[in-house]
Amino acid sequence: MSGLTAFGLFAVTLMVIFYSLEHRNSWFILGFAMSCIFGSIYGFLQGAWPFSVLELVWSAVAAKRWWSTRRGSKLPGTPAGSS
């Protein structure tokens, strides 16, 4: 396995882990956003620029969601009174 492939595997693994934990704490949303940036870097290095652009969009969406939750909005689908 090349270093680039290992980096891509690492990035996608982080994305799955952070995405699955988003409902627990808003910091996992930020982790997801950052792992999307890693995925984008991987895509650009591999030459798959459409994948990279989509990962950047996902990162921006997740960062906006994180910012919204940090400012007091609750996560969608979470019960009232939980964060």
C-alpha positions in Angstrom: 0.0 0.0 0.0 1.4 3.4 -1.0 1.6 6.3 1.4 -1.0 8.2 -0.6 -3.4 5.2 -0.4 -2.8 5.0 3.3 -3.5 8.7 3.7 -6.8 8.3 1.8 -7.8 5.4 3.9 -7.0 7.4 7.0 -9.0 10.4 5.8 -12.1 8.4 4.9 -11.9 6.3 8.1 -11.9 9.6 10.1 -14.8 10.9 8.1 -16.9 7.8 8.9 -16.0 7.8 12.6 -16.7 11.5 13.1 -19.9 11.4 11.0 -21.3 8.6 13.2 -20.5 10.5 16.4 -21.9 13.9 15.3 -25.0 13.4 17.4 -22.9 13.1 20.6 -21.1 16.4 20.6 -20.7 19.3 18.2 -16.9 18.9 18.2 -17.4 15.7 16.2 -19.0 17.9 13.5 -15.8 20.0 13.3 -13.8 16.8 13.2 -15.9 15.6 10.3 -15.2 19.0 8.5 -11.5 18.6 9.0 -11.5 15.0 7.8 -13.3 16.2 4.7 -10.4 18.6 4.1 -8.0 15.6 4.4 -10.2 13.7 1.9 -10.0 16.7 -0.5 -6.2 16.9 -0.2 -6.1 13.1 -0.9 -8.3 13.6 -4.0 -6.2 16.4 -5.4 -3.0 14.5 -4.8 -4.5 11.5 -6.6 -5.8 13.6 -9.5 -9.5 13.1 -8.8 -10.4 16.8 -8.7 -14.2 16.4 -8.8 -14.0 14.3 -5.6 -11.8 16.9 -4.1 -14.2 19.7 -4.9 -17.1 17.8 -3.4 -15.1 17.1 -0.3 -14.4 20.8 0.1 -18.2 21.5 -0.2 -18.9 18.9 2.4 -16.3 20.5 4.7 -17.9 23.9 4.3 -21.4 22.5 5.0 -20.1 20.7 8.1 -18.2 23.8 9.3 -21.4 25.9 9.0 -23.3 23.2 10.9 -20.6 23.2 13.6 -20.7 27.0 13.8 -24.5 27.0 14.1 -24.5 24.4 16.9 -21.8 26.4 18.8 -24.0 29.5 18.7 -26.8 27.7 20.5 -28.7 25.9 17.8 -29.4 22.2 18.5 -28.4 19.4 16.2 -31.2 18.2 14.0 -32.8 15.1 15.4 -31.6 15.6 18.9 -34.1 15.6 21.8 -34.9 18.9 23.5 -32.6 19.6 26.4 -29.6 17.7 24.9 -26.6 19.0 23.1 
